[in-house]
Amino acid sequence: MTHSMTDARVPVLVGDACRVPEVPHWGEVWNPSRGEVLARVPLCGAEEVAAAVAAASRALPAWSRTPATARAARLFAFKAKLEAHFEELATLVTRENGKTLDEARGDVRRGIEVVEFACGVAHLGKGETLPQIAEHIDGVTMREPVGVCVGITPFNFPAMVPLWMFPLAVACGNTFVLKPSEKVPLTAVRLGELAWEAGWPPGVFNVVHGGREAVDALLTHPDVAAISFVGSTHVAEHVYVTGCRHGKRVQAAGGAKNVMVVMPDADPDATIRAVMGAAYGCAGQRCMAGSLLLGVGAAGPAMRERLAGAIDNVVVGDTSSDPAADMGPLIDAASQDRVRGYIDRGAAEGARLVRDGRQGIPERGFFVRPTLFEAANPDLSIARDEIFGPVLTMLQPRDLDEAIAWANRSPYGNGAVIFTGSGGSARQFAREIRCGMVGVNVGVPAPMAVFAFSGWNRSFFGDLHVQGTEGLMFYTRQKVVLSRWDASYRRTQGW
């Protein structure tokens, strides 16, 4: 591993200023494909957080009064900037995250789709009316912004997850402070710069960096109204509990252990492509990654052999320079060590290591190759824990009932998919599986921007999810107005 430190320092965006703060502690932003440092990121504390919240608070009154159509126009301008800089953003994601360029393009594209959805705020934000709800009284509902909103986002989707949050919040008339993962701050800063170039007023969108100190300062700041979070379950629970204790509205998405069920009647070619993409896409660093494969009955042995052959053909390499790479690295050395530790543990627990991702990796960078375990016990750590890396564990339940029972033992509840040619099997699975997002012959059942990202159980803390109309409801609060203007009222006023 090399450590070619540069003098690049990542700025914060606060109010109308893009500046490098004076802070005592700094982190490193790595190119994970090469094990090289790209830049240094400030680990901001309460003072920098307070400055960003203050800028958002100053901008809030004017922005919240701005007509919805005018806010939408600024969103359209922002979308145009994202499209114009699409390849630049995708390349930036690849540099600091390690995704392949195609995966990075998907990261940016899924985010732009949320901006498109937010551009419809003038229609989406309409309330309801009921004339004559009582004698001479009309009822009207309005949805109004909640105030200063905060987004705390993970490293695995540097563009998409921030874009899940702030475009819709801003479209609804709120102002926003983004605290991206300190591992991938470069994409977030560029998104902020493009928002400014699109004509967003100063203070409407702000970016600060840091770790737990910055997070806790945001969770407890009295002028923050709402918190959106995506990350591990442990941190999601902390964000939810702390934010709620301080009177915030909170949506906190956590981790997962997503199940893929393969029935004997599944289409073999389509299934293997979907399973490979779900398990090893983005090096398994997705909260929607398929990491537990349940091959029902005769489907198990056939899937094992086909998967082993497909894994052998995966090209793992430097995504920032090798366009032939099918899979990139993990985000940093700590993640690499953690995933390797799970491979060691799975082997020690008695699972059969069909393909060992510790072997044949590039000399530099934070790589683990696609790994495949075959196990008999659904209670092994590799079958139970979220590994967040390219490790797939395969079990062989006797039938669909046993597969569903094993899947429903998980404390998580993000996604589950079934591959089958049977409508009856698909219907039973969709009705009985306990999770928020279900796929039928779909490898990754992550919804598009018009639907909510609907995690259940310990995969989500809160009520209203990100994206879709639930996202709009989260970033607004309802007001009910009852009006009476009948003739008798006018007479009592001397009119």
RODO-2510 file (C-alpha; in nm, 4 decimals, decimal comma):
residues 495
     n   res          X          Y          Z
     1     m     0,0000     0,0000     0,0000
     2     t     0,1306     0,3428    -0,0906
     3     h     0,0493     0,6662     0,0878
     4     s     0,1049     0,9438    -0,1650
     5     m    -0,0396     1,2272     0,0437
     6     t    -0,1516     1,5315    -0,1481
     7     d    -0,2066     1,8860    -0,0283
     8     a    -0,5716     1,8804    -0,1446
     9     r    -0,8087     1,9762     0,1345
    10     v    -1,1849     1,9339     0,1047
    11     p    -1,3912     2,2507     0,1648
    12     v    -1,7214     2,3021     0,3400
    13     l    -2,0072     2,4877     0,1696
    14     v    -2,1773     2,7215     0,4133
    15     g    -2,4069     3,0074     0,3166
    16     d    -2,2440     3,1555     0,0074
    17     a    -1,8868     3,0518     0,0959
    18     c    -1,6829     2,7536    -0,0203
    19     r    -1,3942     2,7456     0,2261
    20     v    -1,1481     2,5194     0,4025
    21     p    -1,2213     2,5387     0,7755
    22     e    -0,9597     2,5614     1,0471
    23     v    -1,0146     2,2447     1,2475
    24     p    -0,7737     2,0404     1,4605
    25     h    -0,8552     1,6991     1,3145
    26     w    -0,8475     1,5741     0,9555
    27     g    -0,9296     1,2485     0,7814
    28     e    -0,8048     1,0963     0,4590
    29     v    -0,9983     1,0403     0,1376
    30     w    -0,8629     0,7374    -0,0438
    31     n    -0,8680     0,6035    -0,3964
    32     p    -0,9541     0,2504    -0,2806
    33     s    -0,8487     0,0917    -0,6103
    34     r    -0,4927     0,2102    -0,5592
    35     g    -0,4580     0,2518    -0,1854
    36     e    -0,3593     0,6143    -0,2391
    37     v    -0,4764     0,9270    -0,0596
    38     l    -0,6673     1,1729    -0,2772
    39     a    -0,7323     1,4509    -0,0283
    40     r    -0,7698     1,5453     0,3374
    41     v    -1,1156     1,6065     0,4798
    42     p    -1,1896     1,8310     0,7804
    43     l    -1,3499     1,6547     1,0755
    44     c    -1,5765     1,9382     1,1785
    45     g    -1,7124     1,9894     1,5272
    46     a    -1,9978     2,1799     1,6851
    47     e    -1,8704     2,5212     1,5741
    48     e    -1,8711     2,4417     1,2022
    49     v    -2,2043     2,2607     1,2337
    50     a    -2,3559     2,5636     1,4069
    51     a    -2,2368     2,7904     1,1250
    52     a    -2,4010     2,5684     0,8630
    53     v    -2,7283     2,5449     1,0565
    54     a    -2,7258     2,9215     1,1081
    55     a    -2,6844     2,9777     0,7326
    56     a    -2,9730     2,7409     0,6627
    57     s    -3,1861     2,9150     0,9261
    58     r    -3,1226     3,2580     0,7729
    59     a    -3,2211     3,1321     0,4288
    60     l    -3,5350     2,9536     0,5481
    61     p    -3,7919     3,2385     0,5702
    62     a    -3,7397     3,3653     0,2153
    63     w    -3,7034     3,0197     0,0616
    64     s    -4,0121     2,8780     0,2338
    65     r    -4,2162     3,1723     0,0972
    66     t    -4,0859     3,1208    -0,2558
    67     p    -4,3691     2,9901    -0,4782
    68     a    -4,3579     2,6176    -0,5436
    69     t    -4,3309     2,6776    -0,9182
    70     a    -4,0258     2,8992    -0,8649
    71     r    -3,8637     2,6360    -0,6422
    72     a    -3,9364     2,3761    -0,9095
    73     a    -3,7627     2,5956    -1,1666
    74     r    -3,4462     2,5883    -0,9527
    75     l    -3,4761     2,2085    -0,9348
    76     f    -3,5068     2,1866    -1,3134
    77     a    -3,1939     2,4011    -1,3455
    78     f    -3,0126     2,1724    -1,1017
    79     k    -3,1167     1,8640    -1,2995
    80     a    -2,9776     2,0260    -1,6147
    81     k    -2,6457     2,0818    -1,4351
    82     l    -2,6368     1,7183    -1,3222
    83     e    -2,6987     1,5990    -1,6768
    84     a    -2,4308     1,8293    -1,8172
    85     h    -2,1780     1,7036    -1,5614
    86     f    -2,2958     1,3422    -1,5589
    87     e    -1,9685     1,1786    -1,6650
    88     e    -1,7663     1,4059    -1,4368
    89     l    -1,9787     1,3008    -1,1397
    90     a    -1,9589     0,9316    -1,2298
    91     t    -1,5805     0,9514    -1,2606
    92     l    -1,5620     1,1244    -0,9235
    93     v    -1,7710     0,8488    -0,7646
    94     t    -1,5373     0,5867    -0,9090
    95     r    -1,2263     0,7668    -0,7824
    96     e    -1,3353     0,8019    -0,4202
    97     n    -1,5607     0,4967    -0,3849
    98     g    -1,4115     0,2350    -0,6177
    99     k    -1,7257     0,1394    -0,8107
   100     t    -1,6883     0,0465    -1,1735
   101     l    -1,7726     0,3326    -1,4062
   102     d    -2,0998     0,1652    -1,5069
   103     e    -2,1959     0,1268    -1,1406
   104     a    -2,1045     0,4891    -1,0772
   105     r    -2,3210     0,5988    -1,3675
   106     g    -2,6090     0,4063    -1,2131
   107     d    -2,5405     0,5790    -0,8808
   108     v    -2,5715     0,9219    -1,0429
   109     r    -2,8663     0,8272    -1,2653
   110     r    -3,0763     0,6930    -0,9758
   111     g    -3,0117     1,0204    -0,7944
   112     i    -3,1166     1,2308    -1,0906
   113     e    -3,4454     1,0404    -1,1005
   114     v    -3,5237     1,1718    -0,7519
   115     v    -3,4508     1,5266    -0,8703
   116     e    -3,6971     1,4690    -1,1554
   117     f    -3,9572     1,3555    -0,9043
   118     a    -3,8904     1,6617    -0,6862
   119     c    -3,9439     1,8901    -0,9857
   120     g    -4,3134     1,7978    -0,9626
   121     v    -4,3504     1,9530    -0,6184
   122     a    -4,6103     2,2058    -0,7372
   123     h    -4,8431     1,9139    -0,8067
   124     l    -4,7219     1,6733    -0,5366
   125     g    -4,7534     1,9320    -0,2617
   126     k    -5,1178     2,0159    -0,3226
   127     g    -5,3507     1,9769    -0,0258
   128     e    -5,7138     1,8696    -0,0024
   129     t    -6,0411     2,0608     0,0212
   130     l    -6,3894     1,9790     0,1433
   131     p    -6,6441     2,2592     0,0988
   132     q    -6,9316     2,2623     0,3477
   133     i    -6,7623     2,0285     0,5942
   134     a    -7,0168     2,1792     0,8351
   135     e    -7,2867     2,4417     0,7880
   136     h    -7,1217     2,7375     0,6077
   137     i    -6,7709     2,5999     0,6926
   138     d    -6,5128     2,4908     0,4347
   139     g    -6,2091     2,2734     0,5135
   140     v    -5,8694     2,3004     0,3469
   141     t    -5,5408     2,1204     0,4162
   142     m    -5,1962     2,2609     0,3354
   143     r    -4,8533     2,0983     0,3420
   144     e    -4,5845     2,3357     0,4693
   145     p    -4,2061     2,2922     0,5089
   146     v    -4,0763     2,1676     0,8429
   147     g    -3,7670     2,3924     0,8596
   148     v    -3,3936     2,3201     0,8556
   149     c    -3,3374     1,9587     0,7471
   150     v    -3,0221     1,7472     0,7779
   151     g    -2,8928     1,4548     0,5726
   152     i    -2,6280     1,2141     0,7054
   153     t    -2,5218     0,9845     0,4246
   154     p    -2,2991     0,6743     0,3800
   155     f    -1,9963     0,6005     0,1633
   156     n    -2,1509     0,3383    -0,0634
   157     f    -2,3597     0,5706    -0,2837
   158     p    -2,1837     0,9094    -0,2862
   159     a    -2,4318     1,0668    -0,5315
   160     m    -2,7563     0,8713    -0,5058
   161     v    -2,8208     0,8778    -0,1320
   162     p    -2,7642     1,2541    -0,0860
   163     l    -2,9894     1,3042    -0,3888
   164     w    -3,2527     1,0867    -0,2209
   165     m    -3,2791     1,3584     0,0403
   166     f    -3,1951     1,7178    -0,0283
   167     p    -3,3685     1,7813    -0,3645
   168     l    -3,7092     1,6845    -0,2262
   169     a    -3,6494     1,8660     0,1032
   170     v    -3,5491     2,1848    -0,0783
   171     a    -3,8348     2,1522    -0,3284
   172     c    -4,0778     2,1448    -0,0340
   173     g    -3,9441     2,4805     0,0901
   174     n    -3,6956     2,3595     0,3519
   175     t    -3,3282     2,4443     0,3729
   176     f    -3,0681     2,1715     0,4120
   177     v    -2,7372     2,0754     0,5713
   178     l    -2,5660     1,7664     0,4267
   179     k    -2,3061     1,5717     0,6271
   180     p    -2,1721     1,3102     0,3817
   181     s    -1,9501     1,0212     0,4823
   182     e    -1,6029     1,1524     0,5488
   183     k    -1,4807     0,8680     0,3254
   184     v    -1,6492     1,0138     0,0126
   185     p    -1,6864     1,3908     0,0533
   186     l    -1,5764     1,4943    -0,2951
   187     t    -1,8971     1,4012    -0,4782
   188     a    -2,1105     1,5769    -0,2153
   189     v    -1,9145     1,8997    -0,2492
   190     r    -1,9486     1,8873    -0,6265
   191     l    -2,3251     1,8373    -0,5964
   192     g    -2,3374     2,1468    -0,3774
   193     e    -2,1364     2,3500    -0,6239
   194     l    -2,3717     2,2495    -0,9044
   195     a    -2,6729     2,3488    -0,6934
   196     w    -2,5167     2,6919    -0,6433
   197     e    -2,4461     2,7180    -1,0161
   198     a    -2,8131     2,6355    -1,0764
   199     g    -2,9115     2,9479    -0,8863
   200     w    -3,0030     2,8085    -0,5463
   201     p    -2,9906     3,1010    -0,2990
   202     p    -2,7138     3,1124    -0,0354
   203     g    -2,7852     2,8961     0,2661
   204     v    -3,0521     2,6824     0,1023
   205     f    -2,7991     2,3971     0,0685
   206     n    -2,4891     2,3565     0,2863
   207     v    -2,2235     2,0855     0,3252
   208     v    -2,0155     2,0055     0,6341
   209     h    -1,7895     1,7080     0,7034
   210     g    -1,6930     1,4992     1,0024
   211     g    -1,7574     1,1949     1,2169
   212     r    -1,9554     1,1343     1,5333
   213     e    -1,8912     1,4801     1,6814
   214     a    -2,0467     1,6469     1,3773
   215     v    -2,3349     1,3977     1,3712
   216     d    -2,4192     1,4500     1,7371
   217     a    -2,3992     1,8276     1,6976
   218     l    -2,6564     1,8046     1,4179
   219     l    -2,8813     1,5648     1,6110
   220     t    -2,8977     1,7950     1,9122
   221     h    -2,8997     2,1401     1,7492
   222     p    -3,2193     2,3241     1,8515
   223     d    -3,2725     2,4787     1,5072
   224     v    -3,2723     2,1468     1,3197
   225     a    -3,6231     2,0150     1,2512
   226     a    -3,5678     1,6875     1,0634
   227     i    -3,2938     1,4276     1,0187
   228     s    -3,2526     1,1813     0,7310
   229     f    -2,9935     0,9047     0,7728
   230     v    -2,8670     0,6021     0,5810
   231     g    -2,5980     0,3743     0,7248
   232     s    -2,5441     0,0792     0,9569
   233     t    -2,8185    -0,0388     1,1903
   234     h    -2,6132     0,0442     1,5000
   235     v    -2,5694     0,4063     1,3960
   236     a    -2,9237     0,4312     1,2578
   237     e    -3,0625     0,3414     1,5997
   238     h    -2,8380     0,6011     1,7661
   239     v    -2,9491     0,8675     1,5184
   240     y    -3,3151     0,7815     1,5683
   241     v    -3,3074     0,7697     1,9474
   242     t    -3,0929     1,0825     1,9862
   243     g    -3,2811     1,2828     1,7254
   244     c    -3,6228     1,1930     1,8664
   245     r    -3,5076     1,2692     2,2191
   246     h    -3,4255     1,6215     2,0990
   247     g    -3,7575     1,6708     1,9244
   248     k    -3,6529     1,6012     1,5661
   249     r    -3,8477     1,4240     1,2968
   250     v    -3,6225     1,1285     1,2004
   251     q    -3,6011     0,8717     0,9224
   252     a    -3,3038     0,6364     0,9724
   253     a    -3,2319     0,3516     0,7300
   254     g    -3,0002     0,0802     0,8593
   255     g    -2,8393    -0,2430     0,7455
   256     a    -2,9750    -0,5649     0,5996
   257     k    -2,9229    -0,9320     0,5266
   258     n    -3,1164    -0,9725     0,2029
   259     v    -3,2337    -1,3152     0,0905
   260     m    -3,2491    -1,4592    -0,2608
   261     v    -3,4685    -1,7702    -0,2995
   262     v    -3,4167    -1,9832    -0,6115
   263     m    -3,6872    -2,2352    -0,6955
   264     p    -3,6235    -2,5444    -0,9141
   265     d    -3,8366    -2,3926    -1,1920
   266     a    -3,6366    -2,0672    -1,2131
   267     d    -3,4889    -1,9673    -1,5483
   268     p    -3,1228    -2,0661    -1,5051
   269     d    -2,9518    -1,8056    -1,7217
   270     a    -3,1553    -1,5055    -1,6085
   271     t    -3,1262    -1,6164    -1,2463
   272     i    -2,7478    -1,6521    -1,2472
   273     r    -2,7066    -1,3061    -1,4008
   274     a    -2,9383    -1,1526    -1,1418
   275     v    -2,7759    -1,3322    -0,8474
   276     m    -2,4247    -1,2358    -0,9549
   277     g    -2,5248    -0,8719    -0,9901
   278     a    -2,7082    -0,8664    -0,6573
   279     a    -2,4349    -1,0407    -0,4596
   280     y    -2,1216    -0,8884    -0,6092
   281     g    -2,2275    -0,5594    -0,7678
   282     c    -2,0563    -0,2624    -0,6009
   283     a    -1,8354    -0,5228    -0,4259
   284     g    -2,1348    -0,6168    -0,2113
   285     q    -2,1339    -0,2751    -0,0421
   286     r    -2,5088    -0,2139    -0,0728
   287     c    -2,7877    -0,2318     0,1815
   288     m    -2,9845    -0,4076    -0,0932
   289     a    -2,7104    -0,6594    -0,1779
   290     g    -2,8246    -1,0203    -0,1948
   291     s    -2,6028    -1,1972     0,0566
   292     l    -2,7965    -1,5127     0,1511
   293     l    -2,8927    -1,7538    -0,1288
   294     l    -3,1537    -2,0199    -0,0570
   295     g    -3,1494    -2,2825    -0,3312
   296     v    -3,4688    -2,4805    -0,2792
   297     g    -3,4483    -2,8556    -0,3342
   298     a    -3,2817    -2,9512    -0,6611
   299     a    -3,2022    -2,5861    -0,7389
   300     g    -2,9218    -2,5806    -0,4814
   301     p    -2,6485    -2,7998    -0,6371
   302     a    -2,7055    -2,6616    -0,9848
   303     m    -2,6835    -2,3020    -0,8617
   304     r    -2,3635    -2,3751    -0,6701
   305     e    -2,1843    -2,5027    -0,9786
   306     r    -2,3079    -2,2253    -1,2050
   307     l    -2,2131    -1,9602    -0,9502
   308     a    -1,8643    -2,1016    -0,9061
   309     g    -1,8092    -2,0863    -1,2813
   310     a    -1,9430    -1,7317    -1,3073
   311     i    -1,7225    -1,6146    -1,0185
   312     d    -1,4145    -1,7507    -1,1956
   313     n    -1,4864    -1,5171    -1,4878
   314     v    -1,5163    -1,1967    -1,2804
   315     v    -1,2382    -0,9467    -1,3502
   316     v    -1,1418    -0,7643    -1,0304
   317     g    -0,9218    -0,4588    -1,0727
   318     d    -0,8493    -0,0875    -1,0584
   319     t    -1,1777     0,0708    -1,1625
   320     s    -1,0159     0,4125    -1,2003
   321     s    -0,7951     0,2918    -1,4865
   322     d    -0,9118    -0,0501    -1,6113
   323     p    -1,2370    -0,0383    -1,8114
   324     a    -1,2411    -0,4210    -1,8196
   325     a    -1,2848    -0,4483    -1,4413
   326     d    -1,6171    -0,6106    -1,3460
   327     m    -1,5750    -0,5439    -0,9742
   328     g    -1,3824    -0,2899    -0,7742
   329     p    -1,2396    -0,2704    -0,4223
   330     l    -1,3861    -0,2258    -0,0782
   331     i    -1,3869     0,1280     0,0536
   332     d    -1,0810     0,1089     0,2822
   333     a    -0,8359    -0,1163     0,4632
   334     a    -1,0634    -0,1547     0,7668
   335     s    -1,3452    -0,2863     0,5464
   336     q    -1,1061    -0,5228     0,3734
   337     d    -0,9885    -0,6582     0,7087
   338     r    -1,3476    -0,6968     0,8336
   339     v    -1,4607    -0,8919     0,5281
   340     r    -1,1521    -1,1124     0,5336
   341     g    -1,2286    -1,1768     0,9006
   342     y    -1,5769    -1,3008     0,8103
   343     i    -1,4285    -1,5364     0,5514
   344     d    -1,1934    -1,6709     0,8191
   345     r    -1,4873    -1,7096     1,0589
   346     g    -1,7112    -1,8844     0,8078
   347     a    -1,4413    -2,1396     0,7326
   348     a    -1,3755    -2,1898     1,1052
   349     e    -1,7492    -2,2442     1,1670
   350     g    -1,7486    -2,5335     0,9217
   351     a    -1,8981    -2,3795     0,6065
   352     r    -1,7543    -2,5027     0,2797
   353     l    -1,5547    -2,2305     0,1040
   354     v    -1,6484    -2,2873    -0,2602
   355     r    -1,4608    -1,9772    -0,3793
   356     d    -1,2133    -1,7898    -0,1583
   357     g    -1,2017    -1,4140    -0,2192
   358     r    -0,8788    -1,3727    -0,0248
   359     q    -0,6863    -1,5271    -0,3124
   360     g    -0,5733    -1,3711    -0,6408
   361     i    -0,6287    -1,0052    -0,5501
   362     p    -0,4337    -0,7061    -0,6863
   363     e    -0,1209    -0,6107    -0,4925
   364     r    -0,2425    -0,2611    -0,4110
   365     g    -0,5852    -0,1349    -0,3156
   366     f    -0,8474    -0,2770    -0,0803
   367     f    -0,9693    -0,5824    -0,2689
   368     v    -1,1564    -0,9004    -0,1848
   369     r    -1,2650    -1,1211    -0,4732
   370     p    -1,6180    -1,2674    -0,4988
   371     t    -1,6532    -1,5296    -0,2273
   372     l    -1,9017    -1,8186    -0,2101
   373     f    -1,9804    -2,0318     0,0956
   374     e    -2,1992    -2,3394     0,1115
   375     a    -2,3422    -2,3999     0,4575
   376     a    -2,5948    -2,6252     0,6293
   377     n    -2,6735    -2,4089     0,9318
   378     p    -2,8750    -2,0870     0,8922
   379     d    -2,7440    -1,9649     1,2301
   380     l    -2,3798    -1,9267     1,1220
   381     s    -2,2454    -1,5719     1,1440
   382     i    -2,1947    -1,5583     0,7670
   383     a    -2,5635    -1,6453     0,7191
   384     r    -2,6876    -1,4070     0,9874
   385     d    -2,4676    -1,0937     0,9953
   386     e    -2,4494    -0,8095     0,7472
   387     i    -2,0981    -0,8493     0,6045
   388     f    -2,1161    -0,5588     0,3564
   389     g    -1,8752    -0,7138     0,1119
   390     p    -1,8646    -0,9623    -0,1774
   391     v    -1,9478    -1,2694     0,0322
   392     l    -2,2463    -1,4887    -0,0610
   393     t    -2,3609    -1,7715     0,1654
   394     m    -2,5676    -2,0503     0,0145
   395     l    -2,8115    -2,2741     0,2060
   396     q    -3,0400    -2,5512     0,0761
   397     p    -3,3877    -2,5517     0,2333
   398     r    -3,6156    -2,8441     0,1542
   399     d    -3,9048    -2,6383     0,0230
   400     l    -4,0409    -2,2842    -0,0054
   401     d    -4,2005    -2,2974     0,3398
   402     e    -3,8638    -2,3686     0,5004
   403     a    -3,6941    -2,1010     0,2888
   404     i    -3,9466    -1,8385     0,4047
   405     a    -3,9132    -1,9522     0,7661
   406     w    -3,5335    -1,9206     0,7521
   407     a    -3,5539    -1,5789     0,5861
   408     n    -3,8026    -1,4496     0,8432
   409     r    -3,5645    -1,5324     1,1300
   410     s    -3,3511    -1,2346     1,0301
   411     p    -3,3803    -0,9219     1,2473
   412     y    -3,3487    -0,7118     0,9322
   413     g    -3,6142    -0,6356     0,6735
   414     n    -3,4924    -0,4519     0,3660
   415     g    -3,5251    -0,6822     0,0658
   416     a    -3,5974    -1,0389    -0,0410
   417     v    -3,6352    -1,1870    -0,3869
   418     i    -3,7593    -1,5100    -0,5407
   419     f    -3,6723    -1,6606    -0,8772
   420     t    -3,9473    -1,8847    -1,0067
   421     g    -4,1759    -1,9621    -1,2962
   422     s    -4,4679    -2,0271    -1,0639
   423     g    -4,7215    -1,7566    -0,9901
   424     g    -4,8322    -1,9499    -0,6829
   425     s    -4,4806    -1,9585    -0,5376
   426     a    -4,4303    -1,5903    -0,6132
   427     r    -4,7607    -1,4962    -0,4505
   428     q    -4,6922    -1,7012    -0,1374
   429     f    -4,3443    -1,5507    -0,1057
   430     a    -4,4631    -1,1916    -0,1528
   431     r    -4,7379    -1,2351     0,1079
   432     e    -4,5418    -1,4248     0,3742
   433     i    -4,1942    -1,2735     0,3638
   434     r    -4,1377    -1,0107     0,6335
   435     c    -3,9542    -0,7244     0,4659
   436     g    -4,0342    -0,3970     0,2962
   437     m    -3,9129    -0,4566    -0,0616
   438     v    -3,9807    -0,7785    -0,2518
   439     g    -3,8589    -0,8876    -0,5923
   440     v    -4,0012    -1,1547    -0,8218
   441     n    -3,7383    -1,2522    -1,0787
   442     v    -3,5632    -0,9232    -0,9926
   443     g    -3,2199    -0,9374    -0,8303
   444     v    -3,2236    -0,6041    -0,6474
   445     p    -3,5781    -0,4859    -0,5616
   446     a    -3,4756    -0,1277    -0,4853
   447     p    -3,7681     0,0939    -0,5880
   448     m    -3,7502     0,3793    -0,8350
   449     a    -3,7867     0,7394    -0,7200
   450     v    -4,1674     0,7350    -0,7277
   451     f    -4,1842     0,4636    -0,4582
   452     a    -4,0544     0,4773    -0,1020
   453     f    -3,7424     0,2836    -0,0011
   454     s    -3,9388     0,0750     0,2475
   455     g    -3,7163    -0,1052     0,4954
   456     w    -3,8770    -0,2911     0,7877
   457     n    -3,7692    -0,4181     1,1294
   458     r    -3,4093    -0,3249     1,2216
   459     s    -3,3443    -0,2055     0,8697
   460     f    -3,5395     0,1146     0,9395
   461     f    -3,6184     0,3379     1,2348
   462     g    -3,8987     0,5873     1,1900
   463     d    -4,2289     0,6095     1,0102
   464     l    -4,1983     0,7887     0,6759
   465     h    -3,9339     0,6496     0,4392
   466     v    -3,7114     0,8241     0,1853
   467     q    -3,8271     0,8772    -0,1743
   468     g    -4,1758     0,8918    -0,3217
   469     t    -4,4743     1,0532    -0,1575
   470     e    -4,3552     0,9344     0,1838
   471     g    -4,0466     1,1483     0,1333
   472     l    -4,2622     1,4497     0,0520
   473     m    -4,4721     1,3876     0,3627
   474     f    -4,1586     1,3590     0,5758
   475     y    -4,0301     1,6987     0,4605
   476     t    -4,3652     1,8727     0,5118
   477     r    -4,6235     1,9027     0,7874
   478     q    -4,9953     1,9350     0,7443
   479     k    -5,2076     2,2325     0,8439
   480     v    -5,5878     2,2178     0,8452
   481     v    -5,7813     2,5451     0,7914
   482     l    -6,1553     2,5762     0,8626
   483     s    -6,3210     2,8913     0,7233
   484     r    -6,6646     3,0392     0,7806
   485     w    -6,7832     3,3332     0,5702
   486     d    -7,1624     3,3087     0,5786
   487     a    -7,4064     3,6041     0,5795
   488     s    -7,4854     3,5859     0,9546
   489     y    -7,1127     3,6235     1,0334
   490     r    -7,0876     3,9324     0,8167
   491     r    -7,3889     4,0903     0,9956
   492     t    -7,2284     4,0377     1,3396
   493     q    -6,9266     4,2314     1,2159
   494     g    -7,1392     4,5296     1,1108
   495     w    -7,0778     4,4737     0,7392
***
